[in-house]
Amino acid sequence: MTRSAHRTRRILQVAGVSAAALLTLSACSSGTGSDKGSSPSKPSGTVTVFAAASLEESFKALGKTFEKEHPGTKVTFNFGGSDTLAASITSGAPADVFAAASAKTMATVTDKQDAADTPVTFVRNRLEIATPPGNPDRISSLKDLTKPGLKVVLCDKTVPCGAAAQKALDTGGLKLTPVSYEQDVKSALTKVELKEADAAVVYRTDVRAAGDKVYGVEFPESAQAVNDYPIALLKNAPNPGTAKAFVALVRSAEGQRVLSEAGFLKP
């Protein structure tokens, strides 16, 4: 090989190595930039969740899990009757997430365009009769609640548990005049726990959460009055990124496990 040919070959080899190095550097730079651009923001700050009263125990447990998984975050809750919470949201109350006990109540928020996305059903719930421990009045059916002299409490018809109770009564062709209508399911249950009422129609999740404070009685009409529970990120959420992460936890396998153990049905 001549000296000139050897020199030309050497130049081409160097050029090839340089080109390869530039391509590698370019690929690395491109990959780094892509990763940075696609990385989701880390959850931080406070997220405010408005949720149906029947979700209290489960959501508090999930709130603790969320704070543990995302140090520096705090989940605050406002539990109550879904209709009252929906009215607060449409009136401008600051909240990030709304979890309602019925699609109808959620519609109050979506109809006002106050939801940032389409609500998703994450659990379902059915009714059960709660009596004092030992079931002293031997209640075994929904019809038994119509017995004269029995003090029965229902949720107000405007809240999901009350609407569901009325649907169950209609299914059984029954008429019932309660001693009081309560604004949320926890208030109805408390009447039984304090022995101010002989029975209340509540959710089975509330009976389970009450433990030995009450006795639960299932009834077939409840199958016709199962409530869907939708959850949604709110349009004016002060902390939307962290709110999305909380909703994701609720819908995750871990969230569904916690909710199932509380007695909720899968969507």
Residue pairs with C-beta under 8 A, 6 or more apart in sequence:
1 9
40 241
41 241
42 70
43 66
43 70
43 73
43 241
43 242
43 245
43 246
44 70
44 72
44 73
44 241
44 242
45 72
45 73
45 74
45 239
45 242
46 73
46 74
46 75
46 76
46 239
46 242
47 73
47 74
47 75
47 76
47 96
47 97
47 239
47 242
47 243
47 246
48 76
48 77
48 78
48 94
48 95
48 96
48 97
48 238
48 239
49 59
49 63
49 75
49 76
49 77
49 78
49 95
49 96
49 97
49 98
49 99
49 246
50 77
50 78
50 80
50 85
50 88
50 89
50 93
50 95
50 97
50 98
50 99
51 59
51 77
51 78
51 79
51 85
51 97
51 98
51 99
52 79
52 80
52 81
52 82
52 85
52 99
52 100
52 101
52 160
52 184
52 185
52 229
53 79
53 80
53 81
53 101
53 184
53 185
53 186
53 187
54 101
54 125
54 161
54 185
54 186
54 203
54 205
54 206
55 79
55 99
55 101
55 229
56 77
56 79
56 186
56 209
57 205
57 209
57 262
58 205
58 258
58 259
58 262
58 264
59 77
59 79
59 99
59 250
60 77
61 258
62 246
62 249
62 250
62 255
62 258
63 75
63 77
65 249
65 254
65 258
66 73
66 75
66 245
66 246
66 249
67 73
67 74
67 75
69 249
70 242
70 245
73 242
75 246
78 85
78 88
78 95
79 184
79 186
80 183
80 184
81 155
81 156
81 158
81 159
81 183
81 184
82 100
82 101
82 102
82 105
82 106
82 159
82 160
83 105
83 108
83 158
83 159
83 160
84 159
84 183
84 184
85 98
85 100
86 98
86 100
86 105
86 106
86 108
86 109
87 108
88 95
89 95
89 98
89 109
89 114
89 234
90 108
90 109
90 112
90 114
92 236
94 236
94 238
95 234
95 237
96 233
96 234
96 237
96 238
96 239
96 240
96 242
96 243
96 246
97 231
97 232
97 233
97 234
97 237
97 243
97 246
97 247
98 106
98 109
98 115
98 231
98 232
98 234
99 122
99 229
99 230
99 231
99 250
100 106
100 109
100 119
100 160
100 229
100 230
100 231
101 125
101 159
101 160
101 161
101 185
101 227
101 229
102 160
102 163
102 164
102 227
102 228
102 229
103 119
103 121
103 228
103 230
104 160
104 163
105 159
105 160
106 115
106 119
106 230
106 232
109 115
109 232
109 234
110 119
110 232
113 235
114 234
114 235
114 236
115 232
115 233
115 234
115 235
116 232
116 233
116 234
116 235
116 237
116 240
117 232
117 233
118 232
119 230
119 231
119 232
120 230
120 231
120 232
120 251
121 228
121 229
121 230
121 267
122 229
122 230
122 231
122 250
122 251
122 255
122 256
122 259
122 267
123 229
123 256
123 259
123 264
123 265
123 266
123 267
124 226
124 227
124 228
124 229
124 264
124 265
124 266
124 267
125 203
125 204
125 205
125 226
125 227
125 229
125 263
125 264
125 265
126 203
126 204
126 222
126 223
126 225
126 226
126 227
126 265
127 161
127 164
127 165
127 168
127 201
127 202
127 203
127 204
127 219
127 222
127 225
128 201
128 202
128 203
128 204
128 207
128 216
128 217
128 218
128 219
128 222
129 139
129 142
129 145
129 199
129 200
129 201
129 202
129 216
129 217
129 218
129 219
130 188
130 189
130 192
130 199
130 200
130 201
130 202
130 206
130 207
130 210
130 214
130 215
130 216
130 217
131 137
131 139
131 192
131 198
131 199
131 214
131 215
131 216
131 217
132 192
132 195
132 198
132 214
132 215
133 212
133 213
133 214
133 215
134 215
135 215
135 217
136 198
137 144
137 147
137 150
137 198
137 199
138 144
139 145
139 198
139 199
139 217
140 217
141 217
141 219
142 168
142 169
142 172
142 174
142 201
142 219
142 221
143 172
143 174
144 150
145 152
145 174
145 176
145 199
145 201
146 174
146 175
146 176
150 198
150 199
151 179
151 196
151 197
151 198
151 199
152 176
152 178
152 179
152 197
152 198
152 199
152 200
152 201
153 178
153 179
153 180
153 181
153 182
153 188
153 191
153 192
153 197
153 199
153 200
153 201
154 162
154 165
154 166
154 176
154 178
154 180
154 181
154 182
154 188
154 200
154 201
155 161
155 162
155 165
155 181
155 182
155 183
155 184
155 185
155 187
155 188
155 201
155 202
156 162
156 181
156 182
156 183
157 163
157 166
157 181
159 183
159 184
159 185
160 227
161 184
161 185
161 188
161 201
161 202
161 203
161 227
162 181
164 225
164 226
164 227
165 201
165 225
167 224
167 225
168 201
168 219
168 221
168 222
168 224
168 225
169 175
169 176
169 221
171 221
171 224
171 225
172 221
179 197
180 191
180 197
182 188
182 191
185 202
185 203
185 206
186 206
188 200
188 201
188 202
189 200
189 202
189 206
189 207
189 210
189 214
191 197
191 200
192 198
192 199
192 200
192 214
193 210
193 213
193 214
203 227
203 263
204 216
204 218
204 222
204 263
205 262
205 263
205 264
207 214
207 216
207 263
208 216
208 262
208 263
209 262
226 265
228 267
229 264
229 267
231 247
231 250
231 251
232 247
233 240
233 243
233 244
233 247
234 243
237 243
249 255
250 259
256 266
260 266
